[in-house]
Amino acid sequence: MIPLNPETKFSIFRTILSWEILLAVLGAFAVLLAVGMLMWRFERDEQEYFDKPARQAIFPAFWWALNLVVNGGFEERAPRSTMGRFFGVILVVTSLFGVSIFVAQITAALTVSAIESSVSSVNDLYGKRVGTIEGSTAEAFLQNRELNGRGYNDLDTMLGAFEDGELDAVVFDSPILAYYVLTGGAKFGQLAGPTFQHESYGIALPSDSEWIEPINQSILKFREDGTYAEIYLKWFGESP
């Protein structure tokens, strides 16, 4: 089970507002401004659009550079000076690569964030804070795969730590976690991935108990007439 809280859930907005993306955007703005002002330097005596003092030319120059990158060419205000035309050709060619790199960086950041924040298999648990119950088969499962899970004495303590954000994931019996999600835990977490290790539940009775056969017959009857599936769906939220 993995949490739904904002600290661990994948969020496209949180990723876009990360320092990595913000620095890339600020860098792009700085490059566009520098390019625009350099073109202003070449063209200020050649056309009216650039014929402004440096302070007044900041936004027009930036807007010109932005339109060049977006449109991939000169729809209007093509350079007229020799240096402006030479510089313009370089800009058109390099802008194709620059836009591709910028888009690739954002895509990579979103992809990495989604991968790091999701749990779909046992391999995704490495490096995460995983909780389980001490002495359980779930703890043995984690230890066999060299996953250092935090062991708790009881279920309530473990789920409390999970709800407080102290754990990134919980590994325990699937029916118990399914019941937890169905009865109020859905606002804290959700079941993720397939069952890591299939196990069977049983009812322990003395070998000479008179209840063995009646219980076996009742379970068999419930499975045949659909009652077992109805009970399972009611308490665990899914069909067996």
C-alpha positions in Angstrom: 0.0 0.0 0.0 1.3 3.5 -0.9 0.2 6.8 0.5 -1.9 9.5 -1.2 -0.5 12.5 0.7 1.1 15.4 -1.2 4.6 14.6 0.1 4.9 11.3 -1.8 2.2 11.3 -4.4 3.3 12.2 -7.9 2.1 15.7 -8.7 2.7 17.3 -12.1 2.4 20.7 -10.6 4.9 20.0 -7.8 7.3 18.6 -10.5 6.9 21.6 -12.8 7.5 24.0 -9.8 10.7 22.1 -8.8 14.0 24.0 -8.6 15.3 22.0 -11.6 12.4 23.2 -13.9 12.3 26.7 -12.5 16.1 27.1 -13.1 15.6 25.9 -16.7 12.7 28.3 -17.3 14.7 31.2 -15.8 17.7 30.2 -18.0 15.5 30.2 -21.1 14.2 33.7 -20.2 17.7 35.0 -19.7 18.9 33.5 -23.0 15.9 35.0 -24.9 16.6 38.4 -23.3 20.3 38.3 -24.2 19.5 37.3 -27.8 16.9 40.0 -28.2 19.2 42.7 -26.8 22.0 41.6 -29.1 19.7 41.8 -32.1 18.7 45.3 -30.8 22.3 46.2 -30.9 22.6 45.2 -34.6 19.3 46.5 -35.7 18.6 49.7 -33.7 19.8 51.9 -36.6 18.1 49.8 -39.3 14.4 49.6 -38.4 11.9 51.5 -36.3 11.0 48.5 -34.1 14.5 48.4 -32.5 15.1 52.2 -32.6 14.7 52.7 -28.8 17.0 53.4 -25.9 18.3 50.2 -24.2 15.9 50.4 -21.2 12.8 50.8 -23.5 14.0 48.1 -25.9 14.2 45.3 -23.2 10.6 44.0 -23.7 10.4 44.5 -27.5 13.7 42.7 -27.9 12.6 39.9 -25.7 9.3 39.6 -27.5 11.1 39.4 -30.8 13.4 36.6 -29.6 10.4 34.7 -28.2 8.5 34.9 -31.5 11.6 33.7 -33.3 11.8 30.6 -31.1 8.0 29.9 -31.2 7.5 30.4 -34.9 10.9 29.0 -36.0 11.6 31.9 -38.3 11.0 35.5 -39.2 7.4 36.2 -39.9 8.0 39.9 -39.6 10.8 42.3 -38.6 13.5 40.3 -40.4 17.0 41.5 -39.8 18.3 44.1 -42.2 21.9 44.7 -41.2 24.6 42.3 -42.3 25.4 41.3 -38.7 21.8 41.1 -37.9 21.1 38.7 -40.8 24.1 36.6 -40.0 23.1 36.4 -36.3 19.5 35.7 -37.3 20.5 32.6 -39.3 22.4 31.3 -36.4 19.4 31.9 -34.1 17.0 30.1 -36.4 19.2 27.0 -36.6 20.2 26.9 -32.9 16.6 27.5 -31.7 15.5 24.2 -33.2 18.0 22.4 -31.0 17.3 24.7 -28.0 13.6 24.1 -28.0 14.1 20.3 -28.3 16.5 20.2 -25.4 14.2 22.4 -23.2 11.2 20.1 -23.9 13.3 17.0 -23.3 14.5 18.3 -20.0 11.0 18.9 -18.7 9.8 15.6 -20.1 12.7 13.8 -18.3 11.9 15.5 -15.0 8.3 14.5 -15.2 9.1 10.9 -16.1 11.7 10.6 -13.3 9.4 12.1 -10.8 6.6 9.7 -11.8 8.9 6.7 -11.6 10.4 7.6 -8.2 7.0 8.3 -6.6 5.2 5.2 -7.8 5.2 1.6 -6.4 4.0 -1.1 -8.8 6.3 -4.0 -7.8 8.6 -5.1 -5.0 11.5 -3.6 -6.9 10.1 -0.1 -6.4 10.4 -0.5 -2.6 14.2 -0.2 -2.5 15.2 3.2 -1.1 11.8 3.8 0.4 10.6 3.8 4.0 8.6 0.6 4.3 6.6 -0.6 7.3 5.5 -4.1 8.2 4.6 -6.1 11.3 7.4 -7.8 13.3 7.5 -11.6 13.1 5.0 -11.7 10.1 5.6 -13.5 6.9 5.6 -10.0 5.3 8.7 -9.1 7.3 10.3 -12.4 6.2 9.5 -11.6 2.6 11.2 -8.2 2.9 14.2 -9.6 4.7 14.7 -12.3 2.0 14.9 -9.5 -0.6 17.2 -7.4 1.6 14.6 -4.7 2.1 15.1 -3.0 5.4 11.5 -2.5 6.5 10.5 -0.9 9.8 8.9 -3.5 12.1 6.0 -2.6 14.3 4.4 -4.5 17.1 0.8 -4.0 16.1 -1.2 -3.0 13.1 -2.6 0.2 14.6 0.8 1.6 15.4 2.0 0.8 11.9 -1.0 2.4 10.2 -0.7 5.4 12.5 2.9 5.9 11.3 1.7 5.5 7.7 -1.0 8.2 8.2 1.5 10.5 9.8 3.7 10.3 6.7 6.5 8.4 8.5 6.3 5.6 5.9 6.3 5.6 2.1 4.7 2.2 1.8 3.2 -0.6 4.0 3.7 -4.3 3.2 1.3 -6.7 5.0 -1.5 -9.1 4.4 -3.6 -8.0 1.4 -7.1 -8.6 2.9 -6.2 -6.6 6.0 -4.9 -3.7 4.0 -7.9 -3.9 1.6 -10.2 -3.7 4.6 -8.3 -0.7 5.9 -8.6 1.1 2.6 -12.3 0.2 2.4 -13.2 1.4 5.9 -11.6 4.9 6.0 -8.0 4.4 4.9 -8.7 5.5 1.3 -8.0 9.1 2.2 -4.5 8.1 3.3 -3.4 5.4 0.9 -4.3 2.9 -1.8 -3.3 -0.6 -2.7 -0.6 -0.8 -5.3 0.8 -3.5 -7.5 0.1 -7.2 -7.4 0.1 -9.5 -4.4 3.8 -10.0 -3.7 3.4 -13.5 -2.1 0.2 -15.6 -2.2 -0.7 -17.2 1.1 -3.7 -19.1 2.4 -5.8 -18.5 5.5 -7.1 -21.4 7.7 -9.2 -22.1 10.7 -7.2 -24.0 13.4 -9.2 -26.6 15.4 -8.2 -29.6 17.5 -7.7 -32.7 15.3 -10.6 -34.5 16.9 -13.0 -31.5 16.9 -16.6 -32.1 15.9 -16.7 -28.8 14.1 -14.2 -29.7 11.4 -16.6 -31.2 9.0 -19.5 -28.7 9.5 -17.1 -25.8 8.9 -15.7 -27.4 5.8 -19.1 -28.1 4.4 -20.3 -24.6 5.2 -17.3 -23.0 3.4 -17.8 -25.2 0.4 -21.5 -24.3 0.2 -20.7 -20.6 0.5 -18.2 -20.8 -2.4 -20.6 -22.7 -4.6 -23.7 -20.5 -4.1 -21.8 -17.2 -4.3 -22.1 -16.2 -0.6 -18.3 -16.3 -0.2 -17.8 -13.8 -3.1 -20.5 -11.5 -1.6 -18.9 -11.5 1.8 -15.4 -11.0 0.3 -16.6 -8.1 -1.8 -18.4 -6.5 1.2 -15.3 -6.5 3.5 -12.4 -6.2 1.1 -13.9 -4.1 -1.8 -13.1 -6.6 -4.6 -14.0 -10.0 -5.8 -11.9 -13.0 -4.7 
